[in-house]
Amino acid sequence: MSDRPIFVVGCPRSGTTMLQLMLHAHPRIALPPESRFLLPGYARRHEFGDLGDPARRRALGEWITGTPHFGDLGLEAEAVVTAITSAPPTLGSAFGTVFRMYAHRFGKPRWGDKRPLYLRHLPTIRRLFPDAQIVNIMRDGRDCVASLKEAPWISGDLDELIDVWARSADNALRAARTLPGDGFHQVRYEDLVADPEPHLRRICGFLGEDYDPAMARPSELAPVAVPEYKTWHALTRSDVTTARVSSWQERLTADEIARCEAVFGDRLTRFGYQPATECRRTPRVRAVRTWLTLRDRITPARDRAEAVRGRLRGPALPARL
């Protein structure tokens, strides 16, 4: 049996919470609600200094337990601080200690985390957890945009929402191209909700785990693993359904559909989705597509530079749990 950490990623509103619950239903796997301390902690890593000093590890633990969403994990803060102080002196070990304690809360050996934003930061995840296994859920970009329009926690015009999915799609393509086969697995939302078992079996095969039928009933875990204040996840308390598949046809206007497809229609086809319109390359669309192309060239170079900076200064990163 494997003990590699598991990270669920995807575009926001693509089904990451549903997939989190499916995995959390497995008798050996526990994935917490979004903790949101990992990326901010990594960005501030130089402030924590040499984690070989137990006092600095304690300070890091106190920072983690003081972050806004820590309470969603149901862990006792001082116990977490003590465990981090006793953990190996690396940033990944500190973060992993929290996730491991969450898993132990449910009597499970495997741990990880779920956050859509991790899809943009997979190099960071791999620096902290070199043996991590990434599970990405892909959903029709038009459905994601339609759902993002209704989300209470996001603002922005349609072009920005379109960019959210386009950026996620680009990062998924990059991950599939660059990560090892035993490190990255992708499933389509539409396939998963239409017939959960065979796709969950494939995910389990990727993770080196046996399939458990409870995984196809994620709503049973929602009261435990989805905080009540997250009302935008209300559907996770219902049975798995295809009701939202292709709902963009009613939730987006004809103009919004055309704008989505003009920007990322070619990406839709790469993931097996069929555009409904002919792409019209207006000046506005060309500007957006030019930016996406430039960003595709900039991001890998930026990631390489960040990796070099991370080796030159700051605390040790890889988890040693």
N, C-alpha and C positions, 0 to 999 in steps of 0.2 A: 504494500500500500504506500502511496506517495504522501509526502508531507509538504509539498511545494505550495507556496501561497498563491491564491487565486484572486484575480482582479477582473471585475465585470465593468465593461466600458461600452460606449456608444454615444450617438447623438442624443442630447436631451429630448425627452418625450418619444424615445424609440422602443421602450419596453425594458429598460435596464432594471427598474425596480421589480417588475414581474420576474425577470430572470434571476435577480438576487434572491427572491423568495423561493423560486424553484430549487436553487442550489442550497439555500438555507434549510430546506425541507429534507435534504439528504442527511442520513444519520451520522455522517462523519464530517460534514462541512457546516461552518457558521460564517455568514457574511452579515456585517452590521448595517444599520442605517448609515446614511452618509455622515461621516465624522468630520470631514473638512479640515483636519489639522495637518494632513500630510504635505500638501503642496505649499501652504503658507509656512510650515515649519522648514521645509526644504529651502524655500526662498530666503529664510532668515537664518540659515544654518551657521553662518559665520558669527552671528551674535552669541551662539551657544559655546563657541570656543572648543578647547580640547576636552573631549568627552572622556578622556582617560582620568579626569578628575571627578570623583564621585559627587562633589558639590555641584559641578556643572551638569551632571546627569540628573541630579535632583531638581535643579533649576529648570531643565528641559521638561521634566515630568510635571512640574508645577505649571509650566506654560501650557502644556498639552491639556491638562485637566481643567485649566481655566478658559479654554476656547469655548465659543458659544454653543456648539452642538455636542460637547462631550457628554452632557447629561442624558442624551438619547441612548447611550450605550448601556445604561443601567449598572455601571461599575462604581465602586467606592473609590473616591479620588485618592485618598492617602495610600490605599493598597496599591494603586497604579503607580504613584510616585515612588513608593518603596521598591516595587518590582523593576521600574526603569533604572533606579539607582543601582540595583544589583545586577542589571543586564550587561551584556558585553558593551564596550565603549564605542558604539557606532550609532549613527543616526537611524539607519534602517532597523537596528536592534531595538531602539527605543520605540519606534512606531510599531514594529512587529509585536512587541511585548503587549501593547494595548489590544491589538487584534487577537492575539493568542488568549489573553485574559477574557475577551468577549466570547471566544469559542469555548473556553473552559467553563464559562457560565452555563453553557448548554451541554456540557460533557462531551464535547467534540474535539478531535485532534487537529483538523485542518481549518485554516483561517485565511482571511484576505480582506478585501474591501470592494465597495462599489461606488463609483462616481463617474458620470458621463465625461467630465472634464479630463479624466485621466487619459482619454483617447488622444488628446493633444499633447500629452506629456509622457508618452510611453518610454522615451529614453530615461527620464527621471525615475520612473517606476523600476526600470531595469537596473539603474545604478544602485538604487536602494535595495532591490530584491532581485539579484541576478538570475535566480531560478524561478521567477514568477511565471505563472501561466495566465495568459490574457484571453478572456472570452469576450468577443465583440458581438453586439447585436445590431444588425442593420435593418432599417425600416425605410419604406418609400419616403423620399425626401418631401414630397407634397403633403403626406400625412403628418410628418414631423413639423413642417412649417405651419400647417393648420392648427396643430395642437399647441405649438409655441405661441401662436397668436392669442390663445385663450389662457395661457399660464399666468397666474397672478404674480410670479416672481421674476418675470422678464419684461423688459421694455425695449422699444426700438422699432424702426420702420421695417417694412417687408423686406427690403434689400438686406438689412442686417440679419433677419431671420433666415433668409435664403443662404446667406454666407455661413451661418452656423452649421447648416446641414452640409453645404459644399466642403467646408473645412473638415468636418467629421469624416465625410466620404474620402477626401484626399488622404487623411491620416490612416484610415482603414486600409486603403490601397497600399500605402507606404509600409504599414505594419505587415501586411500579407506578403509583401515583396522582400522585406528585410529581416523579419524575425524568423527564428527556426521553427520547423513544423511542430515541434513539441512545446512551443512557447506561445503560439497564437492560433485561435480557433474562431471561426465566424459562423453565425447562424442568422437567418433572416426572420424577422418578427412574424411576417405573414405565414411562413412555413411552420414556425413554432406554435402559433396559436391554432392553426388548422389541424395539426396532428402532433401533439406535444411529445408523445413517447419516443418515436424513432429519433427525433432530433435531440432529446435529452439523453438518449442512449449514446448518441455520437459524442455529445459533450462529456459524458461520463467516461467513454473510451479515451478521449483526449486527456482527461484528468487522471486516468488510471484508477477509476472507481467503478464499482458495480452500480447499475441503475437501481433506483428504489421507486416504486409506484407513487409514493407520497409526493415526489417531485412534480407530478402532473396536477397536483391540487394545491397550488401556492396560496390560495385565499385563506387556507386554514392557518397559515403562519402570519398573515398580515397584521392581526392585532398585537403580535409579539414584536415584529421586526419593522413595522412602519408606524412612526409616531402619529398620533391622532391629529395633531395640528397641520400635518401635510395633507390638506384636503384635496390637493390636485392628484393625489394617489388613491382616491376613493375607489376607483375601479379594481384595485388590487384586492379588495375585499369581496369581489365577485368571482364566479367561475371564469376560467380561461374562455375567451370568446373571440370570434372573428368579426364582431360587430363594427369594430373601428377600422377594419381593413378597407382601403380605398375610400374612406369617408371624406377625403379631400374633395371629391366630386361634388359634395353638398356644402362643405365648409369653406371652400375657396371660391372666389368669383372667377369668371372666365379670364379677366385681365390678370388676376393673381396667378392662376394656373399657367398662363402664357409666360409671365415674367419668371416664374420658377423654372419652367422648362427651357426658356431661352438661356438661362445662366447655367443650369446643371443638368440639362437633358441628356448630354452625353454620359454623365456619371450615372444617371438612372439606368441607362441601357447596360452599363457595365455590371450592375448588380441585378439585372434581370427584370427591370421595370420598364413598362412601355409608355413613352410619351404620348400625350393626347393631342398635341398641336405641332405645327411646324415652328421651329425656332426662328424668331425674328430678331436679328442682331441690330437693335437700335443703338445709338451712341451710348445711352446709359448702360445697356447690357454689355456692350463692348468694353466699357470702362471697368465694370465689375469683373468680367472675365480676364481682363488684363491684370487686374490686381491679384486675382486668384492664381494666375500663371506665375507672376513674380513671387508671390508668397511661397509657392511650391519650390522655387529655387532657393529662397532665402532660408526657409525653415531647417532643412538638413544641415546647412552650413552653420546656422546658429546653434543647433544641437551639438555639433562637433566642437564648436568653440566653448560651449558651456561645459562639456565633458572635460576639456583640458583645464579650464579654470577650476573645476571641482577637484581635480587631482592635485593642483598646485597649492590649494589653501583650503582652510575649513576642516571640520571634523571628518573622520573616516565615515564612509557612507554604507557599504554593504552590510546587510543584516547577518548576524552570526548566531541565529537562534537554532 
